[in-house]
Amino acid sequence: MIKGLWSLTWKLGCCFIAVMLIAGIYFDKKIERRLNGATWTLPAALYARPLNLEVGMKLAQSALITELKLLNYRPVISVEDAGQFSVVDNHVLIYRRAFEFPDRAESPALVMVNFDEQGISNIQTEDKMDIQQFRLDPLLLDRLNSANIEDRVFVPFEKVPDLLINTLMLMEDRNFYHHHGVSPLAILRAVIVNFKAGRTVQGGSTLTQQLAKNLFLTQQRSLWRKFQEAYIAILIDYKYSKDKILEAYLNEVYLAQNGASGVYGIGLASDFYFARPIDELRIEQIALLVAIIKGPSYYNPRRNPERALARRNLVLRMMLENNYISPAQYKYSIKNDLSLSSAKALNYRANPAFVSLLTRELQSNVPENIRNLSGLSIFTSISPLAQKNAEIAIQQGIAKVQKPDQHDLQGAMVVTDRKYAEVLAVVSGKDVKFNGFNRALDASRPIGSLVKPAVYLTALNNGYQLTDLLNDKKIALTNENGQRWIPDNYDRKFRGTVTLEEALVSSLNVPTVNLGMQVGLNKVINNLHRMGIHEDIPAYPSLVLGSVSLSPYQVAQMYQSIGMNGVYKPLTIIRSIVSNEGRPLYQRSQIARQIFSPESIAQLSQALHKVTTEGSARSLVWRNKGQFFAGKTGTTNDLNDSWFVGFDGDEIVTTWVGKDNNESAELTGSRGALVLFSGYMKAKIGK
């Protein structure tokens, strides 16, 4: 009997050992696949351009303060930490955050930026040394997720605040650095506490067990799952350092629900709850994050603020009792509220219009093997200031120009940099967060008189002068089908003869038709193609009055060559792409070519400036006093489309106003789109 029992026990023991070995090999392979190398597939981080401050830069002090607030820098009386700034009279003291720029890493730095009436007059470092320029860290605009990629911000272990790590272990696993993945004493203690309470009030799982459950197992409660959890935790503890395990736990722990998506990891949670990086959290914010880990739904600070506050205060008291914080720090922290950000969801900075443009550029210009990499940093040319001003200009401008019975008027704006052919801002409608039809990129509408500068530039580039004369008399043209076309001026008057400059400044139709026929329609079409318009354009005389249909983005590309002194360069929104390890992967093309002579551009620019002082855009003289522009209005048949393209010293702004159903907007270019341009330019200088 005893011999038989011994034999059975021995066999069962062998079977158990075999099962454990097989299970160990299976679990070990799963652990290696997940924890060796990249544990998560990270979304691409989309950054705006960094604001480069330079001595002599025409930047209003209010504009710098606006940018700092967009970057979630905190205004304080005394600047002590990165991510803070203070304002005294015409001085702005900034403590810049550390940042991995594409060209090099920059450490935290304290600078004083001084202003006068012209802009930035002086920049000084902490030790009172004068410097010529200084750049701020760029705004994180968005993280490009997909159905297969979770939104996540990876935080390396060395960048996690020590106070957070110590507080986490204090509240969740005090013996983390002393057990081997499973703590029998913690399990026994939990069993006793739960037995006395008559319900489950305390868990016995270590942080390593919680990581094992989060990474490899379901939430189902069973003895078999607990066995797997414990076994995997022991294997993880054997194979990896404690710091590696903590890093994985802190980047995997569930902390909130953002719509249909979970908020995993302390990096994303810090952004979600406080709109700031993890290394800038205050003591009470660290305590709240640790408090939430206990039960993200139960202690949700937005839905259950009183419950979350009580739990946070308990954590603060434990931090005090264990000498992690001083009595003074405790008294200060306990008085503060939950300090949550006003944003209730992530990715509130992004605008679907420029994200759509970026996605298209990624598809067309960036190789697939780069696009599919994990954790890319995509640096764009988007200016947070320009984007904010453009969005406000569209919203407020539409409200200003629409008639009381109009509710379907829409607008679009594209702002580009004159020097670098970069897109600074894109707005596709008055609902700036609408993720649908992108009017800036896809609304192809007749451009009216916006085509005229291309006609006059063709003439100037072929030897004509602004002083040359054109006929302004009634004409009738007959096409090959025998159809007659009799163009007319907007005011239905004829002036006999006018100079090229007078014809362009007054946007006269008949002289423009005569000029187009003289220089040749095919030459005009060829120049439009050279300026970046790739569509087929029929050689009809009506072309020179704007029968061609383009999107605001295409118009912006067309005018870019004028703004760049006759140089063609494709517009772009992507500056560079850097790998998760900081390796450069992509840089925008610098290819450019001279397509018009600088002399012809200078003459055209002279006339376009007169358009804004004497011609159809002359209202800018009183709308924007003290500002100097060049530009051109455009109005289509039946006032369906209102256009304006305007230049100042460093930007080109293309604006369209109209209706999606192609009905009349009842607005000329000067009474519609120009008003929106004016609003943008006022905001740019802080008026």
C-alpha positions as CSV (number, residue, x, y, z in Angstrom):
1,M,0.0,0.0,0.0
2,I,2.7,2.4,1.1
3,K,4.9,1.3,-1.9
4,G,1.9,2.0,-4.3
5,L,1.3,5.4,-2.7
6,W,4.9,6.3,-3.0
7,S,4.9,5.2,-6.6
8,L,1.8,7.3,-7.3
9,T,3.3,10.3,-5.5
10,W,6.6,10.0,-7.4
11,K,4.8,9.8,-10.8
12,L,2.6,12.7,-9.9
13,G,5.7,14.6,-8.9
14,C,7.4,13.8,-12.1
15,C,4.3,14.9,-14.1
16,F,4.2,18.1,-12.0
17,I,7.9,18.8,-12.7
18,A,7.4,18.1,-16.4
19,V,4.3,20.4,-16.6
20,M,6.3,23.1,-14.8
21,L,9.2,22.8,-17.1
22,I,7.0,22.9,-20.2
23,A,5.0,25.8,-18.8
24,G,8.3,27.5,-17.9
25,I,9.6,27.2,-21.4
26,Y,6.3,28.4,-22.9
27,F,6.1,31.4,-20.5
28,D,9.8,32.2,-20.9
29,K,9.4,32.5,-24.7
30,K,6.4,34.8,-24.2
31,I,8.3,36.9,-21.8
32,E,11.3,37.2,-24.1
33,R,9.2,38.2,-27.1
34,R,7.5,40.9,-25.1
35,L,10.2,42.3,-22.9
36,N,13.4,41.9,-25.0
37,G,13.9,44.9,-27.2
38,A,10.9,47.1,-27.9
39,T,8.1,46.2,-25.5
40,W,5.5,48.4,-27.2
41,T,4.8,49.7,-30.7
42,L,4.7,53.4,-30.0
43,P,2.8,56.0,-32.0
44,A,4.6,58.7,-34.0
45,A,5.0,62.0,-32.1
46,L,4.0,65.0,-34.2
47,Y,5.8,68.2,-33.2
48,A,5.3,71.8,-34.3
49,R,8.3,74.0,-35.2
50,P,10.4,75.2,-32.3
51,L,10.2,78.9,-31.8
52,N,13.6,80.3,-32.5
53,L,14.1,83.6,-30.6
54,E,16.6,86.0,-32.2
55,V,17.8,89.4,-31.2
56,G,16.1,91.9,-33.5
57,M,13.2,89.6,-34.2
58,K,9.8,91.4,-34.8
59,L,7.9,89.4,-32.2
60,A,5.5,90.9,-29.8
61,Q,6.0,90.1,-26.1
62,S,2.3,89.0,-26.0
63,A,3.0,86.5,-28.8
64,L,5.8,84.9,-26.9
65,I,3.6,84.6,-23.8
66,T,0.9,83.0,-25.9
67,E,3.4,80.5,-27.3
68,L,4.6,79.7,-23.8
69,K,1.1,79.0,-22.6
70,L,0.4,76.8,-25.6
71,L,3.5,74.9,-24.6
72,N,2.0,74.5,-21.1
73,Y,4.7,76.6,-19.5
74,R,3.4,77.8,-16.1
75,P,3.4,81.5,-15.2
76,V,4.9,82.0,-11.7
77,I,6.3,84.8,-9.6
78,S,9.6,83.1,-9.0
79,V,11.0,80.9,-11.7
80,E,12.7,77.8,-10.2
81,D,12.1,74.8,-12.4
82,A,11.9,73.9,-16.1
83,G,8.5,74.6,-17.7
84,Q,8.0,77.9,-15.8
85,F,8.2,81.6,-16.9
86,S,7.6,85.0,-15.3
87,V,6.8,88.4,-16.8
88,V,8.0,91.7,-15.4
89,D,7.5,94.8,-17.5
90,N,9.1,94.2,-20.8
91,H,11.2,91.2,-19.6
92,V,10.2,87.5,-19.9
93,L,12.2,85.0,-17.8
94,I,12.0,81.5,-19.2
95,Y,13.2,78.2,-17.8
96,R,13.3,76.0,-21.0
97,R,12.7,72.3,-20.7
98,A,15.3,69.8,-22.0
99,F,14.5,68.5,-25.4
100,E,16.0,66.1,-28.0
101,F,16.0,68.4,-31.1
102,P,16.7,66.7,-34.5
103,D,20.2,68.2,-34.6
104,R,21.2,67.9,-30.9
105,A,20.0,67.5,-27.4
106,E,19.4,70.7,-25.4
107,S,19.6,70.8,-21.6
108,P,17.3,72.9,-19.4
109,A,18.3,76.5,-19.6
110,L,17.2,79.8,-18.0
111,V,17.2,82.9,-20.2
112,M,15.8,86.5,-20.0
113,V,14.2,87.8,-23.1
114,N,14.0,91.6,-23.3
115,F,11.6,93.5,-25.6
116,D,11.3,97.0,-27.0
117,E,8.8,98.5,-29.4
118,Q,10.4,96.7,-32.4
119,G,10.5,93.3,-30.9
120,I,13.3,91.3,-29.1
121,S,16.1,93.7,-28.1
122,N,18.3,91.4,-26.0
123,I,18.6,87.8,-24.8
124,Q,20.6,87.0,-21.7
125,T,21.6,83.7,-20.1
126,E,21.5,82.9,-16.4
127,D,25.0,84.2,-15.9
128,K,24.2,87.5,-17.7
129,M,25.9,86.6,-20.9
130,D,24.3,88.1,-24.1
131,I,23.4,85.6,-26.8
132,Q,22.0,86.1,-30.3
133,Q,19.4,83.4,-30.4
134,F,17.6,80.8,-28.3
135,R,15.1,78.1,-29.2
136,L,12.2,76.8,-27.2
137,D,11.1,73.2,-27.2
138,P,8.4,72.4,-29.8
139,L,4.8,71.8,-29.0
140,L,3.6,68.2,-29.2
141,L,0.7,68.5,-31.6
142,D,-0.5,64.9,-31.8
143,R,0.4,61.3,-31.6
144,L,-0.4,59.4,-34.8
145,N,-2.3,56.3,-33.7
146,S,-4.0,53.5,-35.6
147,A,-6.2,50.6,-34.9
148,N,-3.0,48.5,-34.2
149,I,-1.1,51.1,-32.2
150,E,-2.1,52.3,-28.7
151,D,-1.5,55.9,-27.7
152,R,1.4,55.8,-25.3
153,V,4.3,58.0,-24.1
154,F,7.3,55.8,-23.1
155,V,9.2,57.1,-20.1
156,P,12.7,55.6,-19.6
157,F,13.4,54.5,-16.0
158,E,16.1,57.1,-15.5
159,K,13.6,59.9,-16.3
160,V,11.0,58.8,-13.7
161,P,11.1,61.0,-10.6
162,D,12.6,59.1,-7.6
163,L,9.7,60.4,-5.5
164,L,7.2,58.7,-7.7
165,I,9.0,55.4,-7.7
166,N,9.5,55.5,-3.9
167,T,5.8,56.4,-3.3
168,L,4.6,53.7,-5.7
169,M,6.6,51.0,-3.8
170,L,5.4,52.4,-0.5
171,M,1.8,52.1,-1.4
172,E,1.8,49.0,-3.7
173,D,4.9,46.8,-2.9
174,R,7.2,47.8,-0.1
175,N,9.5,44.8,-0.5
176,F,9.8,45.1,-4.2
177,Y,13.6,45.1,-4.2
178,H,13.8,42.2,-1.7
179,H,11.4,39.5,-3.0
180,H,11.7,37.3,-6.1
181,G,8.6,38.3,-8.0
182,V,6.1,36.8,-5.4
183,S,5.8,37.8,-1.8
184,P,4.4,35.0,0.4
185,L,4.1,37.3,3.4
186,A,2.1,39.8,1.4
187,I,-0.2,37.0,0.2
188,L,-0.6,35.7,3.8
189,R,-1.3,39.2,5.1
190,A,-3.9,39.8,2.4
191,V,-5.6,36.5,3.2
192,I,-5.8,37.4,6.9
193,V,-7.1,40.9,6.3
194,N,-9.7,39.7,3.7
195,F,-10.9,36.9,6.1
196,K,-11.4,39.4,8.9
197,A,-13.3,41.8,6.7
198,G,-15.4,39.1,5.1
199,R,-14.6,40.4,1.6
200,T,-11.6,41.3,-0.6
201,V,-10.2,44.5,0.7
202,Q,-6.5,43.9,0.1
203,G,-4.5,42.2,-2.6
204,G,-1.3,40.3,-2.2
205,S,0.1,40.8,-5.7
206,T,3.5,42.3,-6.1
207,L,4.2,44.9,-8.8
208,T,5.9,42.1,-10.8
209,Q,2.7,40.0,-10.6
210,Q,0.6,43.0,-11.7
211,L,3.0,43.5,-14.7
212,A,2.7,39.8,-15.5
213,K,-1.1,40.1,-15.5
214,N,-1.2,43.3,-17.5
215,L,1.2,42.0,-20.2
216,F,0.3,38.4,-20.6
217,L,-3.0,37.5,-18.9
218,T,-6.7,38.4,-18.8
219,Q,-8.6,40.0,-15.9
220,Q,-10.4,36.8,-15.2
221,R,-10.2,35.7,-11.6
222,S,-9.3,32.0,-11.1
223,L,-6.8,29.9,-9.3
224,W,-5.3,28.9,-12.7
225,R,-4.8,32.5,-13.6
226,K,-3.2,33.3,-10.2
227,F,-0.9,30.4,-10.7
228,Q,0.2,31.6,-14.1
229,E,0.6,35.1,-12.8
230,A,2.9,34.0,-10.0
231,Y,4.9,31.7,-12.2
232,I,5.4,34.4,-14.8
233,A,6.4,36.9,-12.1
234,I,9.1,34.6,-10.8
235,L,10.5,34.1,-14.3
236,I,10.4,37.8,-15.0
237,D,12.2,38.5,-11.7
238,Y,14.8,35.9,-12.5
239,K,15.5,37.2,-16.0
240,Y,15.4,41.0,-15.6
241,S,16.7,43.6,-13.3
242,K,14.3,45.3,-10.8
243,D,14.8,48.6,-12.6
244,K,13.8,47.0,-15.9
245,I,10.7,45.5,-14.3
246,L,9.7,48.9,-12.8
247,E,10.2,50.6,-16.1
248,A,7.9,48.1,-17.8
249,Y,5.3,48.4,-15.0
250,L,5.2,52.2,-15.1
251,N,4.8,52.3,-18.8
252,E,2.1,49.6,-18.9
253,V,-0.1,50.3,-15.9
254,Y,-3.7,51.3,-16.7
255,L,-4.7,54.7,-15.3
256,A,-7.7,56.1,-17.1
257,Q,-10.2,55.7,-19.9
258,N,-10.1,58.3,-22.8
259,G,-13.2,57.6,-24.8
260,A,-12.8,54.2,-26.4
261,S,-9.1,54.1,-25.6
262,G,-7.3,53.3,-22.4
263,V,-4.7,55.5,-20.9
264,Y,-1.7,53.3,-20.2
265,G,1.6,54.3,-18.6
266,I,2.5,57.2,-16.4
267,G,3.8,59.3,-19.3
268,L,0.4,59.4,-21.0
269,A,-1.5,59.7,-17.7
270,S,0.6,62.8,-16.8
271,D,-0.5,64.4,-20.0
272,F,-4.1,63.3,-19.7
273,Y,-4.6,64.5,-16.1
274,F,-2.2,67.4,-15.8
275,A,-1.1,68.4,-19.4
276,R,2.6,68.3,-18.4
277,P,5.5,65.9,-18.6
278,I,6.1,63.5,-15.8
279,D,9.3,65.2,-14.6
280,E,7.3,68.5,-13.9
281,L,4.7,67.0,-11.6
282,R,4.3,68.6,-8.2
283,I,4.2,66.5,-5.1
284,E,0.4,66.4,-4.8
285,Q,0.2,65.4,-8.5
286,I,2.6,62.5,-8.0
287,A,0.5,61.4,-5.0
288,L,-2.7,61.5,-7.1
289,L,-1.1,59.4,-9.8
290,V,-0.1,56.7,-7.3
291,A,-3.5,57.0,-5.6
292,I,-5.3,56.3,-8.9
293,I,-3.3,53.1,-9.5
294,K,-5.2,51.4,-6.7
295,G,-8.4,51.7,-8.7
296,P,-8.5,53.9,-11.9
297,S,-12.3,53.8,-12.1
298,Y,-13.1,54.0,-8.4
299,Y,-10.6,56.8,-7.9
300,N,-11.2,58.6,-11.2
301,P,-10.6,62.3,-10.2
302,R,-12.9,63.7,-12.8
303,R,-15.9,61.5,-12.0
304,N,-15.2,60.9,-8.3
305,P,-13.2,64.0,-7.1
306,E,-14.0,63.6,-3.4
307,R,-13.0,59.9,-3.4
308,A,-9.8,60.7,-5.3
309,L,-8.9,63.6,-3.0
310,A,-9.3,61.4,0.1
311,R,-7.0,58.7,-1.4
312,R,-4.5,61.3,-2.6
313,N,-4.3,62.8,0.9
314,L,-3.8,59.3,2.4
315,V,-0.8,58.9,0.0
316,L,0.5,62.3,1.1
317,R,0.3,61.4,4.7
318,M,2.2,58.1,4.1
319,M,4.8,60.1,2.2
320,L,5.2,62.4,5.2
321,E,5.3,59.5,7.8
322,N,8.1,57.8,5.8
323,N,10.1,61.0,5.4
324,Y,9.7,61.2,1.6
325,I,8.5,64.8,2.0
326,S,9.0,67.4,4.7
327,P,6.2,68.7,7.0
328,A,6.3,72.0,5.1
329,Q,5.9,70.2,1.8
330,Y,3.0,68.2,3.2
331,K,1.2,71.3,4.5
332,Y,1.6,73.0,1.2
333,S,0.5,70.0,-0.9
334,I,-2.5,68.9,1.2
335,K,-4.0,72.4,0.7
336,N,-4.0,72.2,-3.0
337,D,-6.9,70.8,-5.0
338,L,-6.6,68.0,-7.5
339,S,-4.8,70.4,-10.0
340,L,-6.3,68.7,-13.0
341,S,-5.9,70.2,-16.5
342,S,-8.9,71.8,-18.2
343,A,-8.6,69.3,-21.1
344,K,-10.7,66.2,-20.6
345,A,-9.1,64.2,-23.4
346,L,-5.8,63.9,-25.2
347,N,-4.8,65.2,-28.6
348,Y,-6.7,68.4,-28.1
349,R,-3.9,70.4,-29.7
350,A,-4.2,68.8,-33.2
351,N,-6.1,70.3,-36.1
352,P,-7.4,67.7,-38.6
353,A,-6.6,70.0,-41.5
354,F,-2.9,70.0,-41.0
355,V,-2.8,66.3,-39.8
356,S,-4.5,65.4,-43.1
357,L,-1.9,67.3,-45.1
358,L,0.9,65.7,-43.1
359,T,-0.6,62.2,-43.7
360,R,-0.6,62.8,-47.4
361,E,3.0,64.0,-47.4
362,L,4.0,61.0,-45.4
363,Q,2.4,58.7,-48.0
364,S,3.9,60.5,-51.0
365,N,7.4,61.5,-49.8
366,V,8.5,59.2,-47.0
367,P,9.4,55.5,-47.7
368,E,7.1,52.9,-46.2
369,N,9.9,51.2,-44.3
370,I,10.4,54.5,-42.4
371,R,6.6,55.3,-41.9
372,N,6.1,51.9,-40.2
373,L,8.8,52.3,-37.6
374,S,7.7,52.5,-33.9
375,G,8.1,55.7,-31.9
376,L,9.0,58.1,-34.7
377,S,9.4,61.8,-33.9
378,I,8.0,63.9,-36.8
379,F,9.1,67.5,-36.8
380,T,6.9,69.8,-38.8
381,S,6.8,73.5,-39.8
382,I,3.5,74.2,-38.1
383,S,3.6,77.4,-36.1
384,P,1.3,77.2,-33.0
385,L,1.0,81.0,-33.1
386,A,0.1,81.1,-36.8
387,Q,-2.3,78.2,-36.5
388,K,-4.1,79.7,-33.5
389,N,-4.3,83.1,-35.2
390,A,-5.5,81.5,-38.5
391,E,-8.2,79.5,-36.7
392,I,-9.5,82.7,-34.9
393,A,-9.3,84.7,-38.1
394,I,-11.5,82.2,-39.9
395,Q,-14.1,81.8,-37.1
396,Q,-14.4,85.5,-36.3
397,G,-14.0,86.6,-39.9
398,I,-16.8,84.4,-41.2
399,A,-19.1,85.7,-38.4
400,K,-18.2,89.3,-39.4
401,V,-18.7,89.0,-43.2
402,Q,-21.8,86.7,-43.4
403,K,-25.2,88.3,-43.7
404,P,-27.8,87.7,-40.9
405,D,-29.6,85.0,-43.0
406,Q,-26.4,83.2,-44.0
407,H,-25.5,80.2,-41.9
408,D,-23.6,78.1,-44.4
409,L,-20.7,80.4,-45.3
410,Q,-17.3,78.7,-45.0
411,G,-13.7,79.7,-45.2
412,A,-10.2,78.2,-45.5
413,M,-6.8,79.6,-45.0
414,V,-3.2,78.4,-45.8
415,V,-0.3,80.3,-44.3
416,T,3.2,79.6,-45.7
417,D,6.7,80.9,-45.0
418,R,8.2,83.1,-47.8
419,K,11.8,82.1,-47.2
420,Y,11.5,78.3,-46.8
421,A,8.3,77.3,-48.6
422,E,7.0,75.7,-45.4
423,V,3.4,75.4,-44.3
424,L,2.9,77.3,-41.1
425,A,-0.9,76.9,-40.6
426,V,-3.9,75.2,-42.3
427,V,-7.6,75.8,-41.5
428,S,-10.3,74.1,-43.6
429,G,-13.4,75.6,-42.1
430,K,-15.0,77.6,-39.3
431,D,-15.4,74.4,-37.3
432,V,-11.6,74.0,-36.9
433,K,-11.8,70.6,-35.2
434,F,-14.1,69.0,-37.8
435,N,-12.4,65.9,-39.1
436,G,-14.1,65.7,-42.5
437,F,-14.0,67.4,-45.9
438,N,-10.7,69.4,-46.1
439,R,-11.6,72.6,-48.0
440,A,-8.0,73.9,-47.8
441,L,-6.7,70.8,-49.7
442,D,-9.7,69.5,-51.7
443,A,-12.1,72.3,-52.4
444,S,-11.4,73.0,-56.1
445,R,-13.0,76.3,-57.0
446,P,-12.5,78.9,-59.8
447,I,-9.9,81.4,-58.7
448,G,-11.0,84.5,-60.6
449,S,-8.5,87.4,-60.7
450,L,-5.9,85.4,-58.6
451,V,-4.6,84.1,-61.9
452,K,-3.8,87.6,-63.2
453,P,-0.4,87.9,-61.6
454,A,0.7,84.8,-63.5
455,V,-0.4,86.4,-66.7
456,Y,1.5,89.7,-66.0
457,L,4.5,87.8,-64.7
458,T,4.7,85.9,-68.0
459,A,4.7,89.2,-69.8
460,L,7.3,90.8,-67.5
461,N,9.5,87.8,-67.8
462,N,9.3,88.1,-71.6
463,G,10.5,91.7,-71.9
464,Y,7.4,93.7,-71.1
465,Q,7.5,96.6,-68.7
466,L,4.9,98.0,-66.2
467,T,4.8,101.2,-68.3
468,D,3.9,99.4,-71.5
469,L,0.4,100.2,-72.8
470,L,-2.6,97.9,-73.3
471,N,-5.9,98.4,-75.1
472,D,-8.9,98.7,-72.9
473,K,-11.6,98.6,-75.6
474,K,-14.5,96.3,-76.2
475,I,-13.4,93.1,-77.9
476,A,-15.2,90.0,-79.1
477,L,-13.4,86.6,-79.4
478,T,-14.7,83.6,-81.4
479,N,-13.6,80.1,-80.6
480,E,-13.2,77.2,-83.1
481,N,-16.8,76.3,-82.6
482,G,-18.0,79.7,-83.6
483,Q,-19.0,80.7,-80.1
484,R,-18.4,84.4,-79.3
485,W,-17.0,85.6,-76.0
486,I,-17.2,89.3,-75.1
487,P,-15.2,90.0,-71.8
488,D,-16.1,93.1,-69.8
489,N,-14.5,95.0,-66.9
490,Y,-16.0,94.6,-63.5
491,D,-17.2,98.3,-63.5
492,R,-18.4,97.9,-67.2
493,K,-16.3,100.9,-68.3
494,F,-13.5,101.1,-70.9
495,R,-10.5,103.4,-70.5
496,G,-9.0,103.3,-74.0
497,T,-5.4,102.5,-73.1
498,V,-3.8,101.7,-69.7
499,T,-0.4,100.7,-68.6
500,L,0.3,97.1,-67.4
501,E,0.6,98.4,-63.9
502,E,-2.8,100.2,-64.0
503,A,-4.5,97.2,-65.5
504,L,-3.2,94.9,-62.7
505,V,-3.7,97.3,-59.9
506,S,-7.3,97.9,-60.9
507,S,-7.8,94.3,-61.9
508,L,-9.1,95.2,-65.3
509,N,-10.4,92.2,-67.4
510,V,-10.2,93.4,-71.0
511,P,-6.5,94.6,-70.9
512,T,-5.6,91.3,-69.2
513,V,-7.3,89.3,-72.0
514,N,-5.4,91.4,-74.6
515,L,-2.1,90.8,-72.7
516,G,-2.7,87.1,-72.4
517,M,-3.4,86.8,-76.1
518,Q,-0.3,88.8,-76.9
519,V,2.1,86.8,-74.8
520,G,0.4,83.5,-75.7
521,L,-2.0,81.4,-73.7
522,N,0.4,78.4,-73.9
523,K,3.2,80.4,-72.2
524,V,0.8,81.4,-69.4
525,I,-0.2,77.8,-69.0
526,N,3.4,76.7,-69.0
527,N,4.3,79.2,-66.3
528,L,1.3,78.0,-64.2
529,H,2.7,74.5,-64.4
530,R,6.2,75.7,-63.5
531,M,4.7,77.4,-60.4
532,G,3.4,74.1,-59.2
533,I,-0.1,73.6,-60.8
534,H,-0.1,70.1,-62.2
535,E,-3.6,69.9,-63.6
536,D,-4.4,70.1,-67.3
537,I,-5.4,73.7,-68.2
538,P,-7.3,74.2,-71.5
539,A,-5.9,77.1,-73.6
540,Y,-9.1,79.2,-73.5
541,P,-8.9,83.0,-73.4
542,S,-11.2,82.9,-70.3
543,L,-8.2,81.2,-68.5
544,V,-6.6,84.6,-67.9
545,L,-9.7,85.8,-66.0
546,G,-9.6,82.8,-63.7
547,S,-11.8,80.1,-65.1
548,V,-9.2,77.6,-63.8
549,S,-10.3,75.8,-60.6
550,L,-7.8,75.3,-57.8
551,S,-7.8,74.5,-54.1
552,P,-6.5,77.1,-51.5
553,Y,-3.4,74.9,-51.1
554,Q,-2.7,74.9,-54.8
555,V,-3.1,78.7,-54.9
556,A,-0.7,79.0,-52.0
557,Q,1.8,76.9,-54.0
558,M,1.3,79.1,-57.1
559,Y,2.0,82.3,-55.2
560,Q,5.0,80.8,-53.4
561,S,7.2,81.4,-56.4
562,I,6.2,85.1,-56.3
563,G,6.9,85.4,-52.6
564,M,10.3,83.6,-53.0
565,N,11.6,86.1,-55.6
566,G,11.0,83.8,-58.6
567,V,12.2,80.5,-57.1
568,Y,10.0,77.4,-57.3
569,K,10.1,75.1,-54.3
570,P,7.4,72.6,-53.4
571,L,5.5,73.4,-50.2
572,T,6.1,71.0,-47.4
573,I,4.9,70.5,-43.8
574,I,7.5,67.8,-42.8
575,R,10.9,69.1,-41.8
576,S,12.5,65.9,-40.6
577,I,11.8,62.5,-39.0
578,V,13.9,61.0,-36.3
579,S,13.8,57.4,-35.0
580,N,12.9,56.4,-31.5
581,E,16.7,56.1,-30.8
582,G,17.4,59.6,-32.1
583,R,18.7,58.6,-35.5
584,P,17.9,60.9,-38.4
585,L,15.7,59.1,-41.0
586,Y,14.3,61.7,-43.3
587,Q,15.0,65.3,-44.2
588,R,12.9,67.5,-46.5
589,S,14.3,68.1,-50.0
590,Q,16.1,71.3,-50.5
591,I,15.7,71.2,-54.3
592,A,14.7,74.6,-55.7
593,R,14.9,76.3,-59.1
594,Q,14.8,79.8,-60.4
595,I,11.8,80.0,-62.8
596,F,11.4,83.8,-63.1
597,S,13.9,86.6,-63.2
598,P,14.2,88.6,-59.9
599,E,13.7,91.8,-62.0
600,S,10.3,90.7,-63.3
601,I,9.3,89.6,-59.7
602,A,10.4,93.0,-58.4
603,Q,8.1,94.8,-60.9
604,L,5.2,92.4,-60.2
605,S,5.7,92.9,-56.4
606,Q,5.6,96.7,-56.9
607,A,2.2,96.4,-58.6
608,L,0.8,94.0,-56.1
609,H,1.8,96.4,-53.3
610,K,-0.2,99.1,-55.1
611,V,-3.2,96.7,-55.1
612,T,-3.2,97.0,-51.3
613,T,-2.9,100.8,-51.3
614,E,-4.7,102.0,-54.4
615,G,-6.5,99.0,-55.9
616,S,-9.2,96.4,-54.9
617,A,-7.4,95.7,-51.5
618,R,-6.9,99.4,-50.5
619,S,-9.2,98.9,-47.5
620,L,-6.1,97.3,-45.8
621,V,-4.7,100.9,-45.4
622,W,-7.3,101.7,-42.7
623,R,-8.0,98.1,-41.6
624,N,-4.3,97.4,-40.8
625,K,-2.7,100.8,-40.1
626,G,1.0,100.7,-40.1
627,Q,1.3,97.3,-41.8
628,F,2.6,97.0,-45.4
629,F,1.4,94.3,-47.8
630,A,1.3,93.1,-51.3
631,G,-1.6,91.0,-52.5
632,K,-4.4,90.2,-54.9
633,T,-8.2,89.8,-54.6
634,G,-10.2,87.3,-56.5
635,T,-13.9,87.2,-57.2
636,T,-15.7,84.6,-59.4
637,N,-19.0,84.8,-61.4
638,D,-22.1,85.6,-59.4
639,L,-19.9,86.3,-56.3
640,N,-19.7,82.5,-55.7
641,D,-16.1,82.6,-54.4
642,S,-14.2,85.3,-52.5
643,W,-10.4,85.0,-52.6
644,F,-7.5,87.0,-51.3
645,V,-3.7,86.2,-51.2
646,G,-1.6,88.6,-49.2
647,F,2.1,88.9,-48.4
648,D,3.9,90.6,-45.6
649,G,7.7,90.4,-45.0
650,D,7.8,86.8,-44.1
651,E,4.5,85.0,-44.8
652,I,2.0,84.4,-47.6
653,V,-1.6,84.0,-46.5
654,T,-4.1,82.4,-48.9
655,T,-7.8,82.9,-47.9
656,W,-11.0,81.6,-49.5
657,V,-14.6,82.3,-48.5
658,G,-17.6,80.6,-50.1
659,K,-20.3,77.9,-49.8
660,D,-19.9,74.2,-50.1
661,N,-23.0,74.0,-52.4
662,N,-21.3,76.5,-54.8
663,E,-24.1,79.0,-54.4
664,S,-23.3,82.7,-54.2
665,A,-21.4,83.9,-51.2
666,E,-22.6,87.4,-52.1
667,L,-19.1,88.6,-51.4
668,T,-16.3,90.1,-53.5
669,G,-12.7,89.2,-52.6
670,S,-12.3,92.6,-50.9
671,R,-15.4,92.2,-48.8
672,G,-14.9,88.6,-47.8
673,A,-11.6,86.9,-47.9
674,L,-9.6,90.1,-47.4
675,V,-11.4,90.8,-44.1
676,L,-10.2,87.4,-42.8
677,F,-6.7,88.1,-43.9
678,S,-6.8,91.5,-42.2
679,G,-7.9,89.8,-38.9
680,Y,-5.0,87.3,-39.2
681,M,-2.5,90.0,-39.7
682,K,-3.8,92.1,-36.7
683,A,-3.5,89.0,-34.5
684,K,0.0,88.4,-35.7
685,I,1.2,91.7,-34.4
686,G,-0.8,91.5,-31.2
687,K,-3.7,93.9,-32.1
